[in-house]
Amino acid sequence: MRISPASTLLCVIDVQERLLAVLPDAARVVSRVARLAEAARILDVRSLLTEQYPKGLGPTPSSLLSLLPPAVTKMTFSVCGVPAAEAALEKAVTVVLCGLETHVCVSQTALDLLAAGRTVFVAVDAVAARHQLDHDVALRRLEGAGAILTTSEAILFEWCRTADHPRFQDVRKLVLERPAG
């Protein structure tokens, strides 16, 4: 039930401009995803970025692109089964999910990963949907299916394990720079 940087993949799903434009809490989601992505870089956690039909939904904001590997383009809602993403997913024992939308691509990815025997953590402050009801019901469904709901800050400190971690102060700065909200 604990998250280890060595066996974890941070999967950033479809945080794209046209989706963000219709989210009531887009700034929070981008901030939390950026915090996770920065911490992953600091702590050598592998990352995967996807974009759903970028021609229609637009690109990932440049503030996130600079923190993540090049985006894998997909048309399926789940990241699982996307050939360009499979190598990253196969190496992961644990997958931390964040992105959009909670009830569509995040949920379908989580359910497929759980079915494949992966441990799935959902950073609840780094996922969202256009409608609160869809978001809330999706989180309840995912928790019932076995996904572990947590927050981006909890993930960061768990990746460090201890205040003696050589990069703890760098991670701590991320928390101070991007306070909860």
Secondary structure, DSSP 8 states (H G I E B T S, - for coil): ----GGGEEEEEE---HHHHTT-TTHHHHHHHHHHHHHHHHHTT-EEEEEEE-HHHH----HHHHTTS---EEESSSSSTT-HHHHHHHHH-SEEEEEEE-IIIIIHHHHHHHHHTT-EEEEEEEEEE-SSHHHHHHHHHHHHHHT-EEE-HHHHHHHHH-STTSTTHHHHHHHHHHS---
